[in-house]
């Protein structure tokens, strides 16, 4: 085996598809089975469309929602609206990941499902992966595309792993009366919520808040009633929408800490290399773009003398050029929201400065590639 991809999310699947399409032997290891739900805003910037089409994974057949407008509200309900210059599309991870998995199979990617990588060692210029099913795999190149947090991060002694994150994410699918071309972000005390259309006339409603908010109120419904309902736009969603899950999807330990994009000679992709705040709404596109960058550097490695140092340096430079500034801006923007007073001031100011709003969008989104 030439290449191992650890994790079957957007970065892992798209990098595996691209590399298999170039004729490489690729094995992808994913701890769950498809299709599956994930806590995610499920909005994708159009910057990724040319690339998805180029690797044979055009999402248009999934009938996504097409999104061209943006709304931001303060905790008291003050609104700001703006066009999305580049636009995007909405599609559930349940549908999109399963579609990419099927494309990967068609490209002859070897997929190991319901399997985790328990240990990775780098010896003699190759990786040795120990799997939860008892198997051991060897690969010349390994990509770490396993998401926000994994036991591998502990094994690699990554600094962010030792620090508790205060954030939790909650996601619902629902039916609701709002324009399908609009993505809306609604602020509340210690958090913010996003809602946008996905396929089949449904909407993804996802919010980020703190464990302390949940602890204080004892349960998710009680917290929603006490905190989120203070924003009239969110109160309308909870009172009028048809919620399609019995229970929401919930994830803990969401960290926006700085990470490294190469660890123990593995190329880290997507959230494993760094997560943009959901407020900026571009994490899915960034994961796909990271998969592209990793695949390009790996192709160059095999075609140009197999220089490990050049591979790692090239990927690091490419990753930082594309994402470092986006992550910095995202963290700075997040500090303006969640605090009720700051949120009111930020929305109240930005609504009279459309140029500033569009500048922030450009700083957190890339160009079509």
Secondary structure, 3 states (H helix, E strand, C coil): CCEEEECCCHHHHHHHHHHHHCCCCEEEECCCCCCCCCCCCCEEEHHHHHHHHHCCCCHHHHCCEEEEEEEEECCCCCEEEEEEEEEEEECCHHHHHHHHHHHHHHCCCEEECCCCEEEEEEECCEEEEEECCCCEEEECEEEECCCCCCHHHHHCCCHHHHCCCCEEEEEEEEECCCCCCEEEEEEECCEEEEEEECCCCCEEEEEEEEHHHHHHHCCHHHHHHHCHHHCHHHHHHHHHCEECCCCCEEEEEECCCCCCCEECCEEECHHHCCCCCHHHCCHHHHHHHHHHHHHHHHHHHHHCCCCHHHHHHHHHHHHHHHHHHHHHHHHHHHCCCCCHHHHHHHHHHHCCCHHHHHHHHHHHCCCCC
